Amino acid sequence: MADLQLIRIDDAKAIVRVGVPEPERAAPQEVRISVTLALASPPDYVRNDRIGATVDYDRIIHFIRDDLGEPAHLVETLADRVAGHCLSLSERARWVEVTVKKPSVLSGDGLVAVTIRRERAA
C-alpha cells in the first residue's frame, strides 16, 4: 500500500442557505464542515519544506467559508460540493471524506451530521 498524507480540517464554519422546506432555506444558518483529504506519495518534507509539496488547506477553508454556492435542499449537496473541490486541488488526491453538521435541525441538544466519501476516478 502506498504512503498517504492526510490533511484534516475540523468544524470549519460556513453560513449557508440549506433545508428542504423553503422557510428553512430563507434565512442563512450555520453549518460546520470537516474534511479529511488523502494525498498519495507524500514527499520527504525535510527536504521539500514548501507549500507546493502539499495542498494548501487555506484553499479548502476559503471554499467552505466563501464559495459553497447557491442554496441547497440537502446537507449532502454541500458535502458533495466540498468533496469535488478538494479532489480538484491535486492529482495526488486519492479520496476525501466530508462531514457536514447542521446544529439547527434539532431542538435542544444534538445535531444532525452527514458524512460522504468520494474517491478519485481511476
N, C-alpha and C positions, 0 to 999 in steps of 0.2 A: 504494500500500500504506500502510495506517495505521501511525502510530508505535506501537511496542511498548516496554514496560518489562519487563525480565527480572529476576526475583528468583531467586537461586540459593542453595541450601543444599547443602553438600558433606559427605558422610560423617557425617551425624548418627548417633549410636549408639543402637540400640534392643536391649533384651533381650527375646526372644520365644521362644515355643514353635512351631517350624516344622520340617517334614520329612514325607516320605511315610511311612516306617515309624514305627510307634508308639514304639519305643525312642528314635528320634531326636527326636520331639516331647516326650518325657517330661521332658527337662531343658531349662531355658531356655538359649538361646545368643545370642551377639551377631550382629547384622546391622548393616550400615552403609547408610544411605539418603541418596541425593542427589536433589534436586528442582530443576527449572527451571520456573518458572511465568511465563507470558507474560500481561501485562495490557495491554489496548488503551487508547489515548488517555491517555497519562500527562499530568498537568497540568504547569504551569510550577512546578517545586519551589522556585524562588527566591521566588515569591510565595505559595506554599502549602506551607510547611515544617512540616507536621503529619502525624502517623501516619495520620489519616483519609484522607489523599490517596493512600494506597497500601495494601498488605496487610501487616499486622503479622506478620513472619516468625516471631515467637515463637509464634504460634498454630499454625504448621506444625511447629516443633520440638517443642512440647508434645504435639501429636498423635502424632508419631513416637515420642517417649520414653515417653508415658504412656497413649495411647488406641488402640493398634493393634488391640485387641480380642482375641477368643478365638484359640486356637491355629489354625494353618493348615497345610495339607499343602504348599502351594506358596509360594515367594517371590513369584510372580506375584500371588497373592492379596493379599499385603501391599502390593505396589506399587499394585494397584488401589484398595485402601482409602485409601492416601495420596493418590492422584490424585483420587478422589472428594471427599475432604476439601478439597483445595486448590481445586478448581473451585467448591466451595460457598462459598468465602470472599468472593467478589466477583463482581458482574455483569460487571465488566471482564475477568475471567479468560477467556482465549481458548483456551489449551491448556496442558497440563502434561506434563512428561516426568519420570518417576520411575525411578531405578535402585536396585535392592536388591542389595547384595553380601553373600554368605554365605561367610566365610572358612573355616568349619569343615567344609565339604563335602570338600575335597581334603586329602589328607595331604601334608605337605611344603609347598613353595612354591605360591603361586597361590590363587585364589579363584574362585567362581562368581558371575556377575553377570547380572541380568535387567533390561532397560530396557523400559518401556512408555510410550506417548504417548497421551494422551486429549485430545480436543477438546470444547469446549462445543457441545452440540447447537444447531443453527441455529434 
